[in-house]
Amino acid sequence: MALAPDRVIRGLLFDRDDTLVIDVPYNADPHRVVPVPGAHRAVERARAAGLRLGVVTNQSVIAKGMATREQVDATNARVDELVGPFDVWCVCPHDAADRCVCRKPKPGMVYEAAERLGLSPTEIVVVGDIGADVGAAEAAGAQGVLVPTPRTRQEEVDVATTVAASLDDAVTLVLEHTAAVRA
C-alpha cells in the first residue's frame, strides 16, 4: 500500500505512545520513557530530509486526574530529548466522554499542528499504531500510516489505507514518496 501519488509531503506527525515510545499506560513520569527501538534514527532521517516534525498525542491521564499537564509536558520533554527534537507538540488533555474536537480520531490536533507548522493538512502524514491515529489524519485531509503493534486490532489493520511494519519502514515510505514526487 502506498501514499497518494499526487501529494507533496512536507510534514510528518507521530503518535507518542507505542509509536515513538514504549507504551506505559497513563505515563506521566519522564523516568519511565523508553523509545521504541529505532525511533530516534527514524525521526532523525525524516528531519535530515527536511520534513517538519510533530507529535499529536491523546493524554486522557490529565482528564482522569491521574497527572497534571505539567507532568505530561515533562514526560513529552523527555521524549523530545530522547527521540526528537520535534517542531511542534499537540496534546489532547481530554477523555473520550468530553467530546472535544482535538481527541483522535477527531482532526483537531492535526489541524493545529498543520497551522503551527505553516502547512496544509494535505501536506502531512500522520504515523500511529491505532485506527484513531489514521482516522484523525483522514478526517483532517492528511494521510495516515498505521504501524501495528500487538495491541492494534486486526480490523484497524484491515481498513488502513497504508500499513508499515515498523516506524523506520513508515519513514522510508514517506521519504521514498517525497523523492519520487520531487523527481
C-alpha positions, -999 to 999 in steps of 0.1 A, spaced: 0 0 0 13 34 -9 7 71 -2 -14 92 -27 10 97 -56 -2 133 -63 6 148 -29 37 166 -18 46 157 18 63 184 39 54 173 74 53 142 95 33 139 127 38 110 151 16 95 178 36 92 211 27 60 229 35 27 211 47 47 181 77 68 194 80 53 229 70 20 245 35 25 260 33 27 297 -4 32 304 -11 67 316 25 75 318 34 110 332 68 101 346 98 112 324 119 84 340 97 57 325 101 69 289 118 43 267 120 49 230 107 23 206 137 6 190 149 26 160 127 56 168 155 82 171 170 70 139 137 72 120 129 107 133 165 118 125 161 105 89 129 125 85 144 156 99 175 153 77 152 150 46 138 185 55 104 174 68 87 194 95 80 171 125 55 170 153 37 148 178 -1 145 183 -10 126 214 -41 119 234 -33 122 271 -66 114 290 -44 109 321 -49 146 326 -88 145 324 -88 114 347 -69 134 373 -41 109 374 -15 136 363 -12 173 357 -5 190 324 29 199 338 37 162 344 26 153 309 47 182 295 78 169 314 72 134 300 69 149 265 101 169 270 119 136 278 105 121 246 117 151 227 151 148 243 155 110 235 138 109 201 133 144 188 136 173 187 101 180 172 89 212 158 55 210 175 37 191 202 -1 189 203 -17 173 234 -53 165 239 -59 165 277 -95 153 274 -112 120 280 -135 103 254 -166 115 273 -156 151 269 -165 151 232 -137 176 223 -126 184 188 -89 175 195 -91 139 207 -81 115 180 -98 103 158 -111 138 156 -89 160 134 -83 189 158 -47 182 167 -38 175 131 -53 209 121 -35 226 150 -1 210 141 -5 219 104 -13 255 113 16 258 137 40 242 111 27 265 84 15 236 63 -17 224 48 -31 192 63 -28 177 28 10 181 30 11 159 62 14 123 70 4 110 105 21 79 117 5 59 146 -3 25 160 -41 25 161 -71 34 140 -77 66 158 -43 80 146 -51 72 110 -87 84 115 -75 118 127 -53 121 97 -80 112 72 -106 135 90 -82 164 85 -74 156 49 -39 143 57 -26 108 50 -21 82 77 3 53 80 -5 26 105 23 8 123 7 -21 140 17 -33 174 4 -64 193 -23 -41 207 -35 -29 173 -69 -45 164 -70 -66 132 -100 -46 119 -78 -14 122 -52 -30 101 -78 -43 76 -92 -8 69 -60 12 69 -50 26 35 -13 24 43 4 0 67 41 -2 75 58 -30 95 79 -5 117 84 31 124 115 31 102 96 15 74 69 42 77 96 69 74 112 51 45 78 50 27 74 88 32 109 96 21 107 74 -10 74 91 -18 89 125 -13 118 117 -36 95 103 -63 73 134 -62 103 157 -65 118 137 -94 
